[in-house]
Amino acid sequence: MRVFCGRAHTELGDEICRHLQVAPGMCEVKSFADGEAQVKILDDVRGLDVFIVQPTCPPVNEALMELLVMVDALRRSSARRITAVVPYYGYARQDRKHEGRVPITAKLVANLFATAGVDRMLCMDLHAQQIQGFFDIPVDHLIAKPVIANYLKKSELDNLVIVSPDVGSVKLADGFSRIFNCDFAIIEKRRKSDTEIEHGHVIGNISGKNVIIVDDMISTAGSMASAIEIAREHGAKSVRIAASHGLFVGPAWERLAAAGADEIIVTNSVPQNIQAVPESVNFTVLSVAPTLAEAIIRIHHDKSMSPLFEPGYLS
């Protein structure tokens, strides 16, 4: 087995290798002056089971193209099997035609991986689970819910209610509510544009409760900031937000600082710029490296992934 790390998130790749007790695979990944990715594999990988750790996070196109070039280099170096470990799958939000004359880019990217020579995908919290069906190769789809739930249990919060910031995250909120044996609520959302959100009613009771708002990702934070404000308006005792992927692009931190959540919780599925976090924000980053490392071991030894979905398995 050999584990290689792209440039998108070297810290996560190194942490995974430490858990696996293996040295990261040796390779040179550079860019030409015009921006083209240049890759050279320095280790012998002939006949080996190879894993590439590379979330396709911002800048998405650079990370994606670099990953594809690494896959091609490994395939041409006669690796036996290539597994792309993509904790954050870019373009996942473009998973359907919501209007005429638009692409389904999540499917296009799935085709690119297969064409480049990826034999297996390892992803975490895809924006929509049906994206797994876009691939003609095996996909192992992990969730960060156990990692986040284990952390929240240590906070020993009582009188909890899990809140979905929109209808799309209802199943996620329901899953968390079952873990904590508590109620969940829904904030109705209408989308004006890709960046503008208009919230409506709250379905459920959150008055006087410790609220945890859960979603798969935070991008520009428009939905989350509005959800925090609405929870406050409806009498929430405290408001925490938790998401698998914290992109925090554009005005995200300004919005979140103004909204005033008691805590913002994300995983390190994408790199986090701690220097950009306002001093007023209580920010927690949880590591998914142990989960991904265990998944890599199980793929390598052809074992079931089922235990990784149980809260407390790696705590």
Sequence and secondary structure as in RCSB ss.txt:
>XXXX:A:sequence
MRVFCGRAHTELGDEICRHLQVAPGMCEVKSFADGEAQVKILDDVRGLDVFIVQPTCPPVNEALMELLVMVDALR
RSSARRITAVVPYYGYARQDRKHEGRVPITAKLVANLFATAGVDRMLCMDLHAQQIQGFFDIPVDHLIAKPVIAN
YLKKSELDNLVIVSPDVGSVKLADGFSRIFNCDFAIIEKRRKSDTEIEHGHVIGNISGKNVIIVDDMISTAGSMA
SAIEIAREHGAKSVRIAASHGLFVGPAWERLAAAGADEIIVTNSVPQNIQAVPESVNFTVLSVAPTLAEAIIRIH
HDKSMSPLFEPGYLS
>XXXX:A:secstr
 EEEE STTHHHHHHHHHHHT     EEEEE TTS EEEEE S  TT EEEEE    SSHHHHHHHHHHHHHHHH
TTT SEEEEEESS TTTT  S SSTT   HHHHHHHHHHHHT  EEEEES SSGGGGGG SS EEEE SHHHHHH
HHHHHT  SEEEEESSGGGHHHHHHHHHHHT EEEEEEEEESSSS EEEEEEES  TTSEEEEEEEEESS HHHH
HHHHHHHHTT SEEEEEEEEE   TTHHHHHHHHT SEEEEETTS   GGGS TT  EEEE  HHHHHHHHHHHH
TT   GGGGSTTTT 
